[in-house]
Amino acid sequence: MNIKKKVKKIIRKCLSYKKKIKNKHFFKTDLNADSLDMIEIIMSIEEKFSINISDKESSKINTIKNLIKLIKIKLIKKQ
């Protein structure tokens, strides 16, 4: 399973979201995620990919695409 699919699966689970999630979706406006939802998503992502996302980094995440890009960067740095 690739990163995009894993991320979308985590988001779908955390938000109980049934519709298709697209990379261009905004967490707050398109997926109705509040700050607690975002914390849960970030924690799940950190656990799944064994990475750390700082508060500063997480505050800049507003779309699915942003999150996937950050994860890829973190995974490359980790190697």
N, C-alpha and C positions, 0 to 999 in steps of 0.2 A: 504494500500500500504506500503510495507516495505522500509527500508532506501535505499537499493540498487536500487530499482525501481524509487524512488523519485529522487535520485542523477542522475541516468542515464537520466531521463526525463528532469531535469534541464540542464544537459550538452548538450543533443540533441537540446533543445530549444536555448540555448546560442550560440551554434556553428552551428546551422542549419544543423545538422548532420543526415543523413537519414539511414545510415547503422547500424548494430547491434553494440552496445558498450559493450566491455568485460572488466572485472575487471583488466585484465593484460595490457590493453591499456595505453600507455604513452600519456599524454596530448599533448606534443609538437611534437613528432615524428609520433605517430599513428593517432592523431586527428587534427594535424596541428593548435593547439591552441597557440596564441601568448600571450604576457604579458597582453594585454588589455582583451583578452578573459578570461584569468585566473582571473583577477579582477572581471569581470562580473559574472563568475561562483561562486567565493568565496562569493561575495555579495549576490547572489541569495540563496546560501546554508545557509548563516548566517540568512537571512530573513526567509527562509522556516522552519529551525529547531530552530530558536531563540537562536543561539549560536554566540560567537565571536571567530574569527580565527585571530590570530596575524600575522603580516607580516613575522615574523620569522617562524611560523608554515606553512604559505602558501608557503614560499620559499622551503620547504621540500616536498611539494606535487608534485609528478611527475607521479603517476599512479592513476587510478580510485580506485584501492584497497587501496592505501594510504589515499585518501580522505575519503572513507567510514570508514576506521579504525579510523581516527581522529574524524569524526562526532560521531561515537559510543562512543569514550572516552569522548568527550565533553558532550554528553547526559547523560552518567553515572555520571559524576561529577556534573552535573546540578541538579540531583535528591536529 
